[in-house]
Amino acid sequence: MEQRTPLIAGNWKMFKTGPEAADYARRLLALLSGGTAGVEAMIAPPFTALSAVADLLAGSPVALGAQNLHPEKQGAFTGEISAPMLVAAGCRYVLVGHSERRQLFGETDEGVRLKITAALEAGLDPVLCIGETATEREAGRTFSVLDNQLKNGLEGLIPDRLRKLVIAYEPVWAIGTGKTASSAQTQEAHAYIRSQIAEGVEIALSKSIRILYGGSVKAENIAELMSMPDVDGALVGGASLDPDTFSRIVLYQRPW
Ligand code: PEP
């Protein structure tokens, strides 16, 4: 079976200033100083805190990510940040198509595809977020929603360009609600996503691609989620804001 390095990623959303982020990074690195047992960690602070943590995290098992990007390299786009700017700020990862961006900022699958293309071109590893709403799940449309988001978000991108892509399955009804998808629901969705990558892109990529689960992940439920064969990590929102809690999620293999 393909070995996929687990990735535990923290999405801070619009929380923490630069000094608060630096304090967090120091505390997290101290908590992880005993090693992460082969697990890769990543934090995605707001843009204004990236430079405050980049040097602290360099060479550590905690990678730096951003929460969004603009598809153009530069230009008259007031308030936006490009992929080369994120690379220069020390980022390795970037979240693309988070449900909050889709729902609150009108992000479309077409926009997501342009952002993924720009991220890959600049050498960033994009984390494509997909997931169904409660209404879509209740209407039995989960798979078709995932299928559309995948197809439209990745259209025209050849497998060789997608080796560094990470997918985050985030059911919208589980984000920030305290309602986690059951491990069976998660496994079912992840296996479906993997099968769609095999069918629509490439079998080899479907085996190597990391699929994270996101939606009210906590220290208490991570181990069970990670025991599912197609779950390769987690995208953690609220529970990533405290370094103690986040370190417990990263160190999920350790008995507490
Ligand atoms: C998220 O923001 O991607 C997320 C999964 O949030 P939470 O863990 O708070 O549900």
Residues whose N, C-alpha, C, O or C-beta is under 5 A from the ligand:
A	BS01	PEP	N11 A174 I175 G176 T177 G214 G215 S216 V217 L235 V236 G237 G238 A239
